Amino acid sequence: MIAKFAAVAVIYFSAVAASAQAFVVPTPEILSQFLENQPLHGQPIRIQPFRINTLQASSSQAESTPTDAAPTKTMAAQATQPAAAPVVSSAAQANPSAAQTYEIFAIRYASIPDFPVSALIAGADPARKFNIAMTIWLIRGNGRNILVDSGFYRPQFFKQFKIDAFIKPSEAISQPGIMPAGQPALKPEDITDVVITHMHWDHADGMDLFPNARIWLQKDEYTYYTGPAWQEKGNHGGIDSDDVLATVKLNLAGRVRLINGDAQEILPGITCYIGGKHTFQSQFVGVNTKAGIVILASDNMYLYENLEKHVPIAQTLDADSNLRAQDRMKQLAASPRLIVPGHDPLVFEKFSKISATIVRIE
Ligand SMILES: [Zn+2]
């Protein structure tokens, strides 16, 4: 039993190390080498100066009127066209973001025990390990059931990682307490939208479990991981080829919506922001709720410790950009406590419990 566990642990930590090696780019030298060697659209990659800088200069406006940060709302307008879209009142149409609020649930669908904190927090003691939460976030309201990230389910991940307490993401959404009493449980076909924060296996793999959902993904993330990432000197650590194929198939089926850059309000009251290079073009999500703007950081902020100690995530292509993204989350969120990290089990202690693995973010 111990030997078996040791073998699993070796595979698991090798995978973590390989992934971390692929993504930890702590020195400017390695980063510039990476950038100069990565072709995109035939041009050398340059990290564009995010509009974060501009927004930081006017942080007070960003906090009080967050949609100021959304220069275009065309995606939200486009997204409300399909028949499945909610009926929007004329007042809401005049200023949809102000009228639309949602409720949000964090759903822990698995755990990975003995995970090294140093793979999450840059510079952490390698001896520190803990049981990380694997989470999807369900946003409900205005006739929509929106998932932020889709978890994983394909068999290869259960061979590569030690996974505990797994519930398939398409079944995790059906658990009691999510829908109001007397209403039927959510089914996979009830999910209208899935926002993928980044293409890592534990966030993107489940996107094809929801047959009616539109899949929202940053355009540059899609372009890079369906193409240049797999060329010589490309970087696809943490990306599973099955997930790339699934994404392309969904796009061919007309179900993918590519988000073009920062501060895009994709649905009324739901805005996607560029996330500070956790992957090629990771994003985080701002959601209007009755408590104000909630930020679903996903892996652009792995743990509360990142924010509290002001340290970048361990897996980023640009640590400075990641810190700027975290600073910006503080400006955008109604309160720092409404910034929800990607893998922190404390989320399930800090918010109102529906069960041991589901909380309401409020
Ligand atoms: Zn993750």
Boltz pocket constraint, residues with backbone or C-beta under 6 A from the ligand:
constraints:
  - pocket:
      binder: B
      contacts: [[A, 200], [A, 202], [A, 203], [A, 299], [A, 342], [A, 343]]
      max_distance: 6.0
